[in-house]
Amino acid sequence: MADGIRLEKIALQLGTKRFSFDIAMTDGAITAVTGPSGSGKSTLLNLIAGFEIPESGRILIVGEDVTHAHPSKRPISLVFQDNNLFAHLDLVTNIGLGVDPSLNLSREDWARISQSLERVGLSGFETRKPGTLSGGERQRAAFARVLVRKRPVLLMDEPFAALDPELRASMASLLLDLHRETGNTVVIVSHDRAEVQKLADVVVAVDDGTIVNSAANTAIPYAR
Ligand SMILES: Nc1ncnc2c1ncn2[C@@H]1O[C@H](COP(=O)(O)OP(=O)(O)OP(=O)(O)O)[C@@H](O)[C@H]1O
């Protein structure tokens, strides 16, 4: 199968910590990244997103070498722990910027933005600024932006960590719906075993700055 994301002989040092990654993630699959705290899971996502540049090696996304490309030039959407929402802008504007950075949006685009807020349970929050939301609401707003952006690659770092179990499960189902609709390549860092089982096609284990295991999720796929 084609590679959605490929990290070829990547080497990076941050402070005293050395990282080396060499892995191919299948196009159109959901890859869960697991491992102990401090093992390098976020660093792996930061490399793919372009927030860290490797000292050597190459990063390819859907076949294109993006090793030195600016994060905004990579075909990815992100839901990271800090949500990447602009504090001074309301939610519809934050999500609208995800569709078009110059906010040149059609009536249909605005309708899709409202629908995405509705899908994550944030109807009526359109004019709220991120600072007035709870941590879980901010995570859901960041996910609403992903729903309208529809990029081929989605990177998520503990996206639902601040949510209670019920909401967490419903956001995981929404992620699966999006994945089935778009066939996107998803990389999700998660500590939640049930979530990994439910979502992942492949589970990658990171330890001490490198990948120590990569295997198909043994959960019965039809149970997803
Ligand atoms: N800019 C930096 N300078 C120095 N050390 C760093 C830097 N960024 C990350 N590290 C270190 O690299 C290691 C891996 O960090 P990373 O955030 O990738 O871990 P993680 O597996 O995502 O952890 P967690 O599950 O706790 O979020 C940690 O020991 C961290 O302190």
The ligand as a MOL file (V3000), in Angstrom:
LIG
                    3D

  0  0  0     0  0            999 V3000
M  V30 BEGIN CTAB
M  V30 COUNTS 31 33 0 0 0
M  V30 BEGIN ATOM
M  V30 1 N 13.0900 21.8880 22.7710 0
M  V30 2 C 13.5060 20.9430 23.6010 0
M  V30 3 N 14.6790 21.0800 24.2790 0
M  V30 4 C 15.1270 20.1140 25.1130 0
M  V30 5 N 14.4570 18.9590 25.3410 0
M  V30 6 C 13.2940 18.7700 24.7150 0
M  V30 7 C 12.7450 19.7340 23.8000 0
M  V30 8 N 11.5870 19.2640 23.3160 0
M  V30 9 C 11.3990 18.0470 23.8940 0
M  V30 10 N 12.4210 17.7580 24.7250 0
M  V30 11 C 12.5710 16.5360 25.5180 0
M  V30 12 O 12.4500 15.4440 24.6420 0
M  V30 13 C 11.7630 14.3660 25.2950 0
M  V30 14 C 10.5770 13.9250 24.4620 0
M  V30 15 O 9.5790 14.9280 24.4940 0
M  V30 16 P 8.1510 14.7000 23.8480 0
M  V30 17 O 7.3370 15.9170 24.1550 0
M  V30 18 O 8.3100 14.3270 22.4300 0
M  V30 19 O 7.6270 13.4470 24.6730 0
M  V30 20 P 6.1790 12.7430 24.7030 0
M  V30 21 O 6.4210 11.3000 24.4590 0
M  V30 22 O 5.2470 13.4540 23.7980 0
M  V30 23 O 5.7680 12.9600 26.2190 0
M  V30 24 P 4.3270 13.2110 26.9510 0
M  V30 25 O 3.5760 11.9100 26.8410 0
M  V30 26 O 4.7290 13.5070 28.3640 0
M  V30 27 O 3.6700 14.3600 26.2530 0
M  V30 28 C 11.3860 14.8740 26.6840 0
M  V30 29 O 12.3630 14.3940 27.5890 0
M  V30 30 C 11.4710 16.3770 26.5400 0
M  V30 31 O 11.8280 16.9940 27.7650 0
M  V30 END ATOM
M  V30 BEGIN BOND
M  V30 1 1 1 2
M  V30 2 1 2 3
M  V30 3 2 2 7
M  V30 4 2 3 4
M  V30 5 1 4 5
M  V30 6 2 5 6
M  V30 7 1 6 7
M  V30 8 1 6 10
M  V30 9 1 7 8
M  V30 10 2 8 9
M  V30 11 1 9 10
M  V30 12 1 10 11
M  V30 13 1 11 12
M  V30 14 1 11 30
M  V30 15 1 12 13
M  V30 16 1 13 14
M  V30 17 1 13 28
M  V30 18 1 14 15
M  V30 19 1 15 16
M  V30 20 2 16 17
M  V30 21 1 16 18
M  V30 22 1 16 19
M  V30 23 1 19 20
M  V30 24 2 20 21
M  V30 25 1 20 22
M  V30 26 1 20 23
M  V30 27 1 23 24
M  V30 28 2 24 25
M  V30 29 1 24 26
M  V30 30 1 24 27
M  V30 31 1 28 29
M  V30 32 1 28 30
M  V30 33 1 30 31
M  V30 END BOND
M  V30 END CTAB
M  END
